[in-house]
């Protein structure tokens, strides 16, 4: 892995055992599986925080759905299927 660095962390024994089983099933090293899991976690949370910040900025600008828009969407999603 280019430009990689070492990170040391503590895992409880049950989580480490699960990680070991998963890495064995994937034919990958424990380090690879842990790095992949951390990468996915960071990307997901980075995206989520970015979306929350955008939503807060919209709210601060007063950019809300109108009551009519909300009612229309609610009717759309609560209509009974025939």
N, CA and C of each residue as an Amber inpcrd file, in Angstrom:
protein
   246
   0.8450000  -1.1820000   0.0000000   0.0000000   0.0000000   0.0000000
   0.8870000   1.2420000   0.0000000   0.8410000   2.0440000  -1.0330000
   1.6850000   3.2370000  -1.0830000   1.2890000   4.2430000  -0.0060000
   2.3140000   4.9230000   0.5170000   2.0850000   5.9600000   1.5350000
   1.2410000   5.4730000   2.7030000   1.4840000   4.2800000   3.1670000
   0.7330000   3.7630000   4.3010000   1.5080000   4.0100000   5.5880000
   0.8040000   3.9610000   6.6850000   1.4480000   4.0910000   7.9870000
   0.8290000   3.0790000   8.9350000   1.4930000   2.8520000  10.0310000
   1.0740000   1.8410000  10.9930000   0.1510000   2.4780000  12.0220000
  -0.9230000   1.7580000  12.3400000  -1.8670000   2.1620000  13.3720000
  -2.0250000   0.9940000  14.3250000  -1.8620000   1.2360000  15.5940000
  -2.0410000   0.1940000  16.5890000  -3.3380000   0.4620000  17.3320000
  -4.1440000  -0.5840000  17.4940000  -5.3900000  -0.4180000  18.2380000
  -5.6870000  -1.6710000  19.0330000  -6.5480000  -1.5120000  20.0020000
  -6.9380000  -2.6400000  20.8500000  -8.3360000  -3.0970000  20.4620000
  -8.4900000  -4.4100000  20.3500000  -9.7880000  -5.0120000  20.0790000
 -10.0950000  -6.0010000  21.1830000 -11.3610000  -6.1070000  21.5430000
 -11.6780000  -7.1530000  22.5140000 -11.5040000  -8.5020000  21.8120000
 -11.3060000  -9.5340000  22.5930000 -10.9180000 -10.8320000  22.0230000
 -11.9790000 -11.4010000  21.0870000 -13.2590000 -11.1810000  21.3760000
 -14.3110000 -11.7120000  20.5010000 -14.2920000 -11.0220000  19.1410000
 -14.0850000  -9.7350000  19.1230000 -14.0200000  -9.0110000  17.8550000
 -12.7930000  -9.4520000  17.0630000 -11.6840000  -9.6420000  17.7370000
 -10.4680000 -10.1030000  17.0570000 -10.6790000 -11.4850000  16.4490000
 -11.3640000 -12.3600000  17.1670000 -11.6590000 -13.6950000  16.6320000
 -12.5370000 -13.5980000  15.3890000 -13.5200000 -12.7290000  15.4180000
 -14.3740000 -12.5370000  14.2430000 -13.5730000 -11.9930000  13.0740000
 -12.7030000 -11.0490000  13.3510000 -11.8460000 -10.4870000  12.3140000
 -10.9520000 -11.5810000  11.7310000 -10.3990000 -12.4240000  12.5890000
  -9.5480000 -13.5180000  12.1220000 -10.3340000 -14.4870000  11.2320000
 -11.5590000 -14.8370000  11.6370000 -12.3810000 -15.7480000  10.8300000
 -12.7220000 -15.1160000   9.4800000 -13.0460000 -13.8380000   9.5080000
 -13.3880000 -13.1440000   8.2710000 -12.1820000 -13.0700000   7.3370000
 -11.0440000 -12.7420000   7.8680000  -9.8500000 -12.6440000   7.0200000
  -9.4860000 -14.0140000   6.4350000  -9.6880000 -15.0550000   7.2110000
  -9.4230000 -16.4080000   6.7130000 -10.4000000 -16.7490000   5.5860000
 -11.6750000 -16.4330000   5.7850000 -12.6940000 -16.7290000   4.7700000
 -12.4530000 -15.9340000   3.4910000 -11.8840000 -14.7580000   3.6230000
 -11.6300000 -13.8940000   2.4690000 -10.2530000 -14.1430000   1.8500000
  -9.4760000 -14.9970000   2.4830000  -8.0890000 -15.2400000   2.0600000
  -7.3060000 -13.9320000   1.9910000  -7.5070000 -13.1010000   2.9760000
  -6.8280000 -11.8190000   3.1040000  -6.2110000 -11.7250000   4.4890000
  -5.2760000 -10.8370000   4.6330000  -4.6620000 -10.6570000   5.9440000
  -5.6230000  -9.9080000   6.8710000  -5.4170000 -10.0950000   8.1450000
  -6.2070000  -9.3730000   9.1410000  -6.0560000  -7.8740000   8.9400000
  -4.8430000  -7.4470000   8.6390000  -4.5690000  -6.0340000   8.4250000
  -5.3480000  -5.4870000   7.2280000  -5.4040000  -6.2590000   6.1350000
  -6.1390000  -5.8300000   4.9460000  -7.6160000  -5.6610000   5.2650000
  -8.1980000  -6.6490000   5.9390000  -9.6360000  -6.6080000   6.2520000
  -9.9430000  -5.4530000   7.2020000  -9.0980000  -5.2510000   8.2050000
  -9.3040000  -4.1460000   9.1440000  -9.1850000  -2.8000000   8.4400000
  -8.1900000  -2.6520000   7.5700000  -8.0140000  -1.3950000   6.8350000
  -9.2030000  -1.1270000   5.9220000  -9.7080000  -2.1650000   5.2740000
 -10.8720000  -2.0150000   4.3990000 -12.0950000  -1.5840000   5.2180000
 -12.2900000  -2.1960000   6.3720000 -13.4280000  -1.8480000   7.2270000
 -13.3270000  -0.4000000   7.7110000 -12.1470000   0.0060000   8.1080000
 -11.9500000   1.3880000   8.5610000 -12.1600000   2.3550000   7.4090000
 -11.6550000   2.0210000   6.2360000 -11.8260000   2.8730000   5.0500000
 -13.3150000   3.0860000   4.7550000 -14.0850000   2.0040000   4.7360000
 -15.5170000   2.1000000   4.4550000 -16.2480000   2.8940000   5.5380000
 -15.8830000   2.6810000   6.7870000 -16.4940000   3.4100000   7.9030000
 -16.2160000   4.9110000   7.7790000 -14.9730000   5.2520000   7.4940000
 -14.5870000   6.6650000   7.3840000 -15.2930000   7.3180000   6.1970000
 -15.3250000   6.6350000   5.0520000 -15.9870000   7.1980000   3.8750000
 -17.4730000   7.4210000   4.1280000 -18.1340000   6.4430000   4.7310000
 -19.5580000   6.5670000   5.0190000 -19.8360000   7.7170000   5.9770000
 -19.0780000   7.7820000   7.0450000 -19.3130000   8.8300000   8.0360000
 -18.9120000  10.2010000   7.5180000 -17.8770000  10.2750000   6.6970000
 -17.4920000  11.5360000   6.0870000 -18.6170000  12.0390000   5.1830000
 -19.1830000  11.1290000   4.3810000 -20.3080000  11.4910000   3.5110000
 -21.4970000  11.9560000   4.3440000 -21.8160000  11.1880000   5.3940000
 -22.9840000  11.5060000   6.2220000 -22.8240000  12.8680000   6.8960000
 -21.6710000  13.1440000   7.4250000 -21.4290000  14.4370000   8.0720000
 -21.5340000  15.5630000   7.0430000 -21.0240000  15.3400000   5.8550000
 -21.1420000  16.3370000   4.7950000 -22.5910000  16.6210000   4.4410000
 -23.4100000  15.5710000   4.3650000 -24.8280000  15.7490000   4.0540000
 -25.5540000  16.4820000   5.1740000 -25.2150000  16.1810000   6.4190000
 -25.8260000  16.8790000   7.5490000 -25.4540000  18.3540000   7.5120000
 -24.1950000  18.6500000   7.2220000 -23.7680000  20.0520000   7.1420000
 -24.5040000  20.7920000   6.0420000 -24.7010000  20.1240000   4.8770000
 -25.4560000  20.7570000   3.7930000 -26.9000000  21.0040000   4.2200000
 -27.4970000  20.0460000   4.9160000 -28.8870000  20.1950000   5.3620000
 -29.0180000  21.3260000   6.3790000 -28.0610000  21.4400000   7.2870000
 -28.0890000  22.5270000   8.2730000 -27.9520000  23.8690000   7.5690000
 -27.0940000  23.9440000   6.5620000 -26.9330000  25.1910000   5.8090000
 -28.2310000  25.5480000   5.0940000 -28.9050000  24.5560000   4.5130000
 -30.2020000  24.8080000   3.8680000 -31.2160000  25.3190000   4.8830000
 -31.2510000  24.6920000   6.0420000 -32.1890000  25.1140000   7.0920000
 -31.8640000  26.5240000   7.5630000 -30.5880000  26.8310000   7.7060000
 -30.1890000  28.1770000   8.1150000 -30.6270000  29.2280000   7.1010000
 -30.6730000  28.8280000   5.8110000 -31.1360000  29.7530000   4.7690000
 -32.6580000  29.8080000   4.6910000 -33.3310000  28.9450000   5.4680000
 -34.7890000  28.8900000   5.4230000 -35.3020000  28.1080000   4.2330000
 -34.4580000  27.2700000   3.6780000 -34.7970000  26.4890000   2.4930000
 -35.4960000  25.1980000   2.9150000 -36.7970000  25.2880000   3.1500000
 -37.5870000  24.1470000   3.6000000 -38.6250000  23.7840000   2.5470000
 -39.1010000  22.5620000   2.6030000 -40.2110000  22.1670000   1.7390000
 -41.4670000  22.8770000   2.2210000 -42.3130000  23.2370000   1.2600000
 -43.5670000  23.8850000   1.6380000 -44.5160000  22.8390000   2.2200000
 -45.5290000  23.3150000   2.9060000 -46.5280000  22.3950000   3.4690000
 -47.1930000  21.6020000   2.3460000 -47.4150000  22.2590000   1.2150000
 -48.0220000  21.5940000   0.0580000 -47.1120000  20.4720000  -0.4530000
 -45.8160000  20.7380000  -0.5540000 -44.8650000  19.7150000  -1.0060000
 -44.8470000  18.5190000  -0.0670000 -44.8530000  18.8030000   1.2180000
 -44.8330000  17.7230000   2.2100000 -46.1050000  16.8910000   2.1080000
 -47.2460000  17.5540000   1.9940000 -48.5230000  16.8340000   1.8770000
 -48.5550000  15.9720000   0.6260000 -48.0860000  16.5130000  -0.4930000
 -48.0590000  15.7710000  -1.7480000 -47.1820000  14.5200000  -1.6220000
 -46.0190000  14.6830000  -1.0370000 -45.1070000  13.5420000  -0.8630000
 -45.6990000  12.5160000   0.0930000 -46.3190000  12.9820000   1.1540000
 -46.9380000  12.0660000   2.1200000 -48.0460000  11.2630000   1.4560000
 -48.8760000  11.9120000   0.6520000 -49.9460000  11.1970000  -0.0590000
 -49.3560000  10.1670000  -1.0220000 -48.2900000  10.5500000  -1.6960000
 -47.6620000   9.6470000  -2.6550000 -47.1870000   8.3680000  -1.9750000
 -46.5830000   8.5000000  -0.8130000 -45.9770000   7.3390000  -0.1450000
 -46.9360000   6.6000000   0.7630000 -48.1230000   7.1510000   1.0100000
 -49.0690000   6.4440000   1.8900000 -50.2980000   5.9620000   1.1300000
 -50.3550000   6.1830000  -0.1880000 -51.4560000   5.6780000  -1.0050000
 -51.5240000   4.1710000  -0.9360000 -52.7140000   3.6570000  -0.8080000
 -52.8760000   2.1980000  -0.7770000 -52.7380000   1.6280000  -2.1840000
 -52.0760000   0.5160000  -2.2670000 -51.9520000  -0.1690000  -3.5610000
 -53.2690000  -0.8670000  -3.8730000 -53.7150000  -0.7150000  -5.1000000
 -54.9950000  -1.3500000  -5.4960000 -54.7750000  -2.7560000  -5.9850000
